[in-house]
Amino acid sequence: MNNKKSTADPDNSIKSQEGADSRRSFFKRFGLVGAAAAAGGAAIYSGYNYEETKPNRDMVKVLTADNKLVEVPRDQIKDVKVDVARMTKQGREGLAGHRWVMVIDLAKCRNARKCIQACQGAHHLRPYEYHINTLTMQESENTAPYYMPKPCQHCDNPPCVAVCPVDATFKRQDGIVLIDNERCIGCRFCVAACPYSARMFHWEEPLVVEGDKGKEYNIELNVPQKKGTVSKCLFSADRLREGKLPYCVSACPNGVYSFGDENQDSVTNGTTKETHRLSELLRDNGGYQLMPELGTKPRVYYLPPKNRLFEFKEESPIANEKV
Amino acid sequence: MLTRKMIDKLMKRIYLLLFVLSSCALAVSAQEWIVPAENGAKLSTFAFTDSTRTAGGNLFNLNCKSCHGDPGKNNAVKLVPPPPDPASLQMQKNSDGAFFYKVSVGRGLMPSFKNTLSATDTWKIISYLRGFNDKYVQVLAKQLAPGISLEQVTLLLTWNKEKKQVQVAVSSLKEGTRQPVAGAELKLFAQRYFGNLQVDEARATDSQGVALFNFPATLPGDSTGMVQLLVKPTDETAFGETKTLAALEIGVPTYRPPLNEHRALWNVNQKTPIWLLLTYVFSVLTVWALIVYVMLQLRLLFKSGEENDPDKQNI
């Protein structure tokens, strides 16, 4: 017992010694930790301050919807998902209160092919895939040849829409006939039904695959294009929504195209930006439609190739034809 | 039958005709582009500086380069007649006003830019082209009239009920009081979806500073007949780019139903033509009725067979 006690005492003394030691060390440690915390806090604060005020913070220039250039920090940018369902819905409805018409003046076409290039650029098509094409025309042996741009006629009585079994192609309230490539099953009934050969079929993978990866489908642009579906002229429905003239119309250097609203009785020339009364333009120049006898009621009008501005440089299309 | 002689004679005539025609064409292409004296004497109201030259260069690249090429590089598109190089002497000997006139009005293959370029933009392009001429010294236009500053010109657009015309009153602030501006030529436009449609010809203000425009009775407005009108001076260089907008209820009230509203074969299911709907429903019902009838008859046959079966009767 004694032994035990005697051994216990020094033990106690050691413990008390240790206790004093620990208090000291506690204060020591506390001081150290406190200092470290203060230093760390100051460092973080100064870092934060620096981040806030440093001039070359990682900023990104962004163009807002109302066309203003603003700068925002890169880390605060959030991805906004395009609402495809809403886009498809408004694309199916069309623009209220309008009836789009196109007037093509054959006297002014010199086959510059700028319309075709602008169209193919916008809709990601190959040089041999046409939404609009300029044809070389000659009615008979003794009549003069001319160039004829031919887009989709956007008929008011569209045979292509009537034959579609899946409601993929449809007519909108503003007169445009569009295709929903997400619905199209590639049966090509519409291609066969169109008397103007306005439709094309994507036999190959689309031209732009890498660039369009992850891009949401825009029904008013038909981009990204889809293999195994039908595509055609869209009257640049996406541009009309912005109040701009179609791609082909604005690209023409020779004033061939006029585009406008039948409800406003006016068309605007894409080259000169001159606006005319539609009724007067058609009346004064003998405007006509393609194959009206089919009852398709096209929305594209042609002005005859009278007093052509340019020579027809190529060989006449039917000169060597044997009848 | 055409004899050899006749053909020869005909050919001679054709050659002669071709010769006359081609010489005519040459004469036309070589014809001087005559600019009316008053247009030729027009001058810019602002001085040509480096900033106007830069802006003009951009506008030139957008609107002119596709045919005229780069000034001084002789790389114009080969058209007939060829578009001249803007840095060449042939172009530079034009007066500022002549330049302005030719760009605005156009001729033959050279399109008119009066609707594409504003007066200021046209002058900026001229300032860019003058940069290729070392000998050029600019002469500035005098102000419109003493005492009138360009900012103080106002245009008032109203509908004159008595005369049934659109009335535009032009006035300017002169020594603190409003004074009518006489002899100012104005253009009236109706705003359309893609551009402005000019209504009536350009009209000049009378001594009261008032110009009257005839408004076509057939021009469509919106559903209430409202038409957005725009009036601006023809000579933007002298008056500045002042303009006034006003909505007047003078158009033909226009409402046209959506094009996909009526029932048609091509329309959506809800808009199926009645005849098609009835024919389809009737045909389907007929076929089903036929099937049911056949089944019934078969059942009756089976039943009567069962009743008349001698084996079953014995049991």
Interface residues (C-beta under 8 A of the other chain):
Chain A: G94 A96 G97 H98 R99 D156 N157 P158 P159 V161 A162 D167 F170 K171 R172 Q173 D174 G175 G243 K244 L245 P253 G255 F259 G260 D261 E262 N263 Q264 D265 S266 V267 T268 T271 T272 K273 E274 T275 H276 R277 S279 L309
Chain B: S66 C67 G108 L109 P111 S112 F113 N115 T116 R192 Y193 F194 G195 N196 L197 Q198 T218 L219 P220 D222 T254 R256 P258 L259 N260 E261 A264 L265 W266 N267 V268 N269
